[in-house]
Amino acid sequence: MKDTRYVMRRPGQAAMMLKTKAPFNLKTFFLHGGIHLFMLLVCITAMLPIIYTLGIALKSGNGLISTDFSLFPRMITLEHFKTILLEKPFVKWLINSLVLTIGTVAFTFVLGIPAAYAYSRFNFKNKNTHLRVLLLLNAFPSILAMVAIYILFNHFNLINSYWGLILIYTGGMLIFAIWNLKGYFDSIPVQLEEAAMIDGATKLYILIKIIIPLALPAIIVTGMMIFISTWNEYIYAINFLQNSKQYSLAAGLYSLQGTEYTRNWPVFAAGSLLASAPILVIYFVIQRYMISGLTAGGVKE
């Protein structure tokens, strides 16, 4: 560790910067070393399931567990990746998942951003009660409402329809979006809006041109969470989509494990790795937005 100190040599003389090395501290060395070693072990432990899944996808045969257990197969093959890509409707499932996730994210933001802004900036009767009720509804397990939703959707002919699933996913993620975005909107200085209103800006203009650009990190994080949740959901997809070609990616992979006699774990593992690739790509593309703060220095006191 380096310690930079500023000292005055004599009165009237400019301050000089002296760079000196701090004395070696054995306790600090072992403390930092122990923390880094612990975090390394945590990372390795978290990577073990992924490494094991990759090993299953690359090994020959159809077994999940063998007597000669090892993380890395002795004989590597890409046959299972070829099977999931060419013999199964993987690309069709991928497109279906993109339609469902993009539609859910879009509808959630169309409804959630104005609602979060209203709860953040406007004062109306029972506002806090509304927020608490929304939080309580968010804690309610949505799976318990599946039968009621199925009966309702069957009445409106929304079974086997992407629109029906998008409505379900949007309703499930809307409360999360409102709460998450409201917290960020609260941190944006009101003075920015007041200055824009003096110049004649409307509330809609302020929301689109000022609030949304400043809240872009929170919007991206919220969108990423909605995307991941919708991408991985399969219970509603497997029950509300009756045609296997309409399955989402998660539901399609689940269908590969249909019976005890048709399970093919290496193909399932290969499909799982391919299904996680878009999430990783999106995360690496937007990670710089997720850690940035755009409101620093926005207002002069």
C-alpha positions as CSV (number, residue, x, y, z in Angstrom):
1,M,0.0,0.0,0.0
2,K,1.2,3.5,-0.8
3,D,0.6,6.5,1.4
4,T,0.7,10.0,-0.1
5,R,1.3,12.8,2.4
6,Y,1.4,16.6,2.0
7,V,3.8,18.6,4.2
8,M,4.9,22.2,4.5
9,R,8.7,22.5,4.6
10,R,8.9,26.1,5.7
11,P,6.5,29.0,6.1
12,G,5.9,30.6,2.7
13,Q,7.2,27.6,0.8
14,A,4.8,25.7,-1.5
15,A,3.5,22.4,-0.4
16,M,5.5,19.4,-1.5
17,M,4.1,16.0,-2.2
18,L,6.2,13.2,-0.7
19,K,5.4,9.7,-1.8
20,T,6.4,7.2,0.9
21,K,5.7,3.5,1.2
22,A,3.6,2.6,4.3
23,P,5.4,0.0,6.5
24,F,4.5,-3.6,5.8
25,N,1.7,-4.7,8.0
26,L,1.5,-8.5,8.4
27,K,-2.0,-8.4,9.9
28,T,-3.4,-6.4,7.0
29,F,-1.6,-8.7,4.5
30,F,-3.2,-11.9,5.9
31,L,-6.6,-10.2,6.3
32,H,-6.7,-9.0,2.7
33,G,-5.2,-12.3,1.5
34,G,-7.8,-14.3,3.4
35,I,-10.7,-12.2,2.0
36,H,-9.4,-12.7,-1.6
37,L,-9.0,-16.4,-1.0
38,F,-12.5,-16.7,0.4
39,M,-14.0,-14.8,-2.6
40,L,-12.0,-17.0,-5.0
41,L,-13.4,-20.1,-3.3
42,V,-16.9,-18.7,-3.5
43,C,-16.5,-18.0,-7.3
44,I,-15.1,-21.5,-7.9
45,T,-18.0,-23.1,-5.9
46,A,-20.6,-21.1,-7.9
47,M,-18.9,-22.2,-11.2
48,L,-19.0,-25.9,-10.3
49,P,-22.6,-26.5,-11.5
50,I,-21.9,-24.7,-14.8
51,I,-18.7,-26.7,-15.3
52,Y,-20.5,-29.9,-14.5
53,T,-23.3,-29.1,-16.9
54,L,-20.8,-28.4,-19.6
55,G,-19.1,-31.7,-18.9
56,I,-22.4,-33.5,-19.3
57,A,-23.1,-31.8,-22.5
58,L,-19.8,-32.7,-24.0
59,K,-19.5,-36.3,-22.9
60,S,-20.6,-39.2,-25.0
61,G,-23.5,-41.4,-23.8
62,N,-26.8,-40.6,-22.3
63,G,-26.1,-40.8,-18.6
64,L,-26.2,-38.2,-15.9
65,I,-24.1,-39.9,-13.2
66,S,-21.6,-42.6,-13.8
67,T,-19.3,-44.7,-11.5
68,D,-16.2,-42.9,-12.8
69,F,-17.5,-39.4,-11.7
70,S,-15.5,-36.5,-13.1
71,L,-16.2,-32.9,-14.0
72,F,-14.5,-33.1,-17.4
73,P,-15.4,-36.0,-19.7
74,R,-12.6,-38.2,-21.1
75,M,-14.2,-38.3,-24.5
76,I,-15.5,-35.0,-25.8
77,T,-18.3,-34.9,-28.4
78,L,-20.4,-32.1,-29.9
79,E,-23.1,-34.5,-30.9
80,H,-25.5,-33.3,-28.2
81,F,-25.3,-29.7,-29.4
82,K,-25.9,-30.8,-32.9
83,T,-29.0,-32.8,-31.7
84,I,-30.5,-29.8,-29.9
85,L,-29.9,-27.4,-32.8
86,L,-30.8,-29.6,-35.7
87,E,-33.2,-32.3,-34.5
88,K,-35.1,-30.2,-32.0
89,P,-37.0,-27.0,-32.7
90,F,-34.5,-25.0,-30.6
91,V,-34.4,-22.0,-32.9
92,K,-38.2,-21.8,-33.0
93,W,-38.3,-22.0,-29.2
94,L,-35.6,-19.2,-29.1
95,I,-37.7,-16.9,-31.3
96,N,-40.8,-17.6,-29.2
97,S,-38.9,-16.7,-26.0
98,L,-37.7,-13.5,-27.6
99,V,-41.2,-12.5,-28.6
100,L,-42.5,-13.2,-25.0
101,T,-39.7,-11.5,-23.2
102,I,-39.5,-8.4,-25.4
103,G,-43.3,-8.0,-25.4
104,T,-43.3,-8.4,-21.6
105,V,-40.5,-5.8,-21.1
106,A,-42.2,-3.4,-23.4
107,F,-45.7,-3.6,-21.9
108,T,-44.3,-3.5,-18.3
109,F,-42.4,-0.3,-19.1
110,V,-45.3,1.3,-20.9
111,L,-47.4,0.8,-17.8
112,G,-44.8,0.9,-15.1
113,I,-42.8,4.0,-15.9
114,P,-45.7,6.4,-15.8
115,A,-47.1,4.7,-12.7
116,A,-43.8,4.9,-10.9
117,Y,-43.4,8.5,-11.8
118,A,-46.9,9.3,-10.6
119,Y,-46.3,7.6,-7.2
120,S,-43.0,9.4,-6.9
121,R,-44.0,12.9,-7.8
122,F,-47.8,13.3,-7.2
123,N,-49.6,13.4,-3.9
124,F,-53.0,11.9,-3.9
125,K,-55.3,10.2,-1.4
126,N,-54.2,6.9,0.1
127,K,-51.0,6.8,-2.0
128,N,-49.0,5.0,0.6
129,T,-51.9,2.5,1.1
130,H,-51.8,1.7,-2.6
131,L,-48.1,1.0,-2.5
132,R,-48.5,-1.3,0.5
133,V,-51.3,-3.2,-1.2
134,L,-49.2,-3.6,-4.3
135,L,-46.3,-4.9,-2.2
136,L,-48.7,-7.4,-0.5
137,L,-50.0,-8.6,-3.9
138,N,-46.4,-9.1,-5.1
139,A,-45.9,-11.4,-2.2
140,F,-48.8,-13.5,-3.2
141,P,-47.7,-16.7,-5.1
142,S,-48.9,-16.4,-8.6
143,I,-49.0,-20.1,-9.1
144,L,-52.1,-20.2,-6.7
145,A,-54.1,-18.2,-9.2
146,M,-53.3,-20.5,-12.2
147,V,-56.7,-22.3,-12.2
148,A,-58.6,-19.0,-12.0
149,I,-56.4,-17.5,-14.8
150,Y,-56.9,-20.6,-16.9
151,I,-60.7,-20.4,-16.6
152,L,-60.7,-16.7,-17.4
153,F,-58.4,-17.0,-20.4
154,N,-60.4,-20.0,-21.7
155,H,-63.5,-17.7,-21.6
156,F,-61.7,-15.0,-23.7
157,N,-59.9,-17.5,-26.0
158,L,-56.4,-16.5,-24.8
159,I,-55.3,-20.1,-24.3
160,N,-52.5,-21.1,-26.7
161,S,-51.8,-17.4,-27.3
162,Y,-48.7,-15.3,-26.7
163,W,-50.8,-12.3,-25.8
164,G,-52.2,-14.2,-22.9
165,L,-48.8,-15.1,-21.6
166,I,-47.5,-11.6,-22.0
167,L,-50.5,-10.3,-19.9
168,I,-49.6,-12.8,-17.2
169,Y,-45.9,-12.0,-17.2
170,T,-46.6,-8.2,-17.3
171,G,-49.0,-8.5,-14.4
172,G,-46.4,-10.5,-12.4
173,M,-43.5,-8.0,-13.0
174,L,-45.4,-4.7,-13.0
175,I,-45.4,-4.3,-9.2
176,F,-41.7,-5.0,-9.1
177,A,-41.1,-2.4,-11.9
178,I,-43.2,0.3,-10.1
179,W,-41.4,-0.2,-6.8
180,N,-37.9,-0.3,-8.3
181,L,-38.3,2.7,-10.5
182,K,-40.2,4.8,-7.9
183,G,-37.2,4.5,-5.6
184,Y,-34.9,5.8,-8.3
185,F,-37.3,8.6,-9.4
186,D,-37.4,9.7,-5.7
187,S,-33.6,10.3,-5.9
188,I,-33.8,12.6,-8.9
189,P,-33.8,16.3,-7.8
190,V,-37.2,18.0,-8.2
191,Q,-35.3,21.2,-9.1
192,L,-34.6,19.8,-12.6
193,E,-38.3,19.4,-13.2
194,E,-39.1,22.9,-11.8
195,A,-36.5,24.5,-14.1
196,A,-38.1,22.7,-17.1
197,M,-41.6,23.7,-16.1
198,I,-40.5,27.4,-15.9
199,D,-39.4,27.0,-19.5
200,G,-42.9,25.7,-20.4
201,A,-42.3,22.0,-20.4
202,T,-45.2,19.7,-19.8
203,K,-45.2,16.7,-17.4
204,L,-45.1,14.3,-20.4
205,Y,-42.1,16.1,-21.9
206,I,-40.3,16.1,-18.5
207,L,-40.9,12.4,-18.1
208,I,-39.6,11.5,-21.6
209,K,-36.8,14.0,-22.0
210,I,-35.5,14.4,-18.4
211,I,-36.6,11.7,-16.1
212,I,-36.2,8.6,-18.3
213,P,-32.6,9.6,-19.5
214,L,-31.6,10.3,-15.9
215,A,-33.1,7.0,-14.7
216,L,-31.6,5.0,-17.5
217,P,-29.5,2.8,-15.2
218,A,-32.5,1.8,-13.1
219,I,-34.6,1.2,-16.2
220,I,-31.9,-1.1,-17.7
221,V,-31.5,-3.0,-14.4
222,T,-35.3,-3.4,-14.1
223,G,-35.6,-4.5,-17.7
224,M,-32.8,-7.0,-17.2
225,M,-34.6,-8.5,-14.2
226,I,-37.9,-8.7,-16.1
227,F,-36.1,-10.2,-19.1
228,I,-34.4,-12.9,-17.0
229,S,-37.6,-13.8,-15.1
230,T,-39.7,-14.1,-18.3
231,W,-36.9,-16.0,-20.1
232,N,-36.7,-18.6,-17.4
233,E,-40.4,-19.1,-16.8
234,Y,-41.9,-22.4,-17.9
235,I,-44.8,-23.3,-15.7
236,Y,-47.3,-21.0,-17.3
237,A,-45.8,-21.6,-20.8
238,I,-46.1,-25.4,-20.5
239,N,-49.7,-25.2,-19.3
240,F,-51.1,-22.3,-21.5
241,L,-49.3,-23.2,-24.7
242,Q,-50.7,-26.5,-26.1
243,N,-48.7,-26.7,-29.3
244,S,-45.0,-27.8,-28.7
245,K,-43.9,-25.5,-31.6
246,Q,-45.2,-22.5,-29.7
247,Y,-43.2,-23.3,-26.5
248,S,-40.8,-20.9,-25.1
249,L,-37.2,-22.0,-24.7
250,A,-37.6,-22.9,-21.0
251,A,-40.8,-24.8,-21.7
252,G,-39.3,-26.5,-24.7
253,L,-36.3,-27.7,-22.7
254,Y,-38.6,-28.9,-20.0
255,S,-40.6,-30.9,-22.5
256,L,-37.4,-32.9,-23.4
257,Q,-37.8,-34.5,-20.0
258,G,-41.3,-35.6,-20.7
259,T,-41.3,-39.2,-19.4
260,E,-38.9,-41.5,-17.6
261,Y,-38.1,-43.3,-20.8
262,T,-37.3,-40.3,-23.0
263,R,-34.9,-38.3,-20.9
264,N,-31.7,-37.3,-22.5
265,W,-29.7,-35.4,-19.9
266,P,-26.7,-34.5,-22.2
267,V,-29.1,-33.0,-24.8
268,F,-30.9,-31.1,-22.0
269,A,-27.6,-29.9,-20.6
270,A,-26.5,-28.6,-24.1
271,G,-29.8,-26.8,-24.5
272,S,-29.5,-25.3,-21.1
273,L,-26.1,-23.8,-21.9
274,L,-27.3,-22.5,-25.2
275,A,-30.4,-21.0,-23.5
276,S,-28.2,-19.1,-21.0
277,A,-26.0,-17.6,-23.7
278,P,-28.3,-14.7,-24.7
279,I,-28.6,-13.6,-21.0
280,L,-24.8,-13.5,-20.7
281,V,-24.4,-11.6,-23.9
282,I,-27.0,-9.0,-22.9
283,Y,-25.5,-8.6,-19.5
284,F,-22.0,-8.0,-20.8
285,V,-23.4,-5.4,-23.3
286,I,-25.3,-3.4,-20.7
287,Q,-23.1,-3.8,-17.6
288,R,-21.5,-0.4,-18.0
289,Y,-25.0,1.2,-17.8
290,M,-25.9,-0.9,-14.7
291,I,-23.1,0.6,-12.6
292,S,-23.3,4.2,-13.8
293,G,-24.9,7.1,-12.1
294,L,-26.2,9.9,-14.3
295,T,-27.6,12.4,-11.7
296,A,-24.3,13.4,-10.0
297,G,-23.8,17.1,-10.2
298,G,-27.2,17.6,-11.9
299,V,-28.2,20.5,-9.7
300,K,-26.2,23.5,-8.5
301,E,-26.9,24.5,-4.9
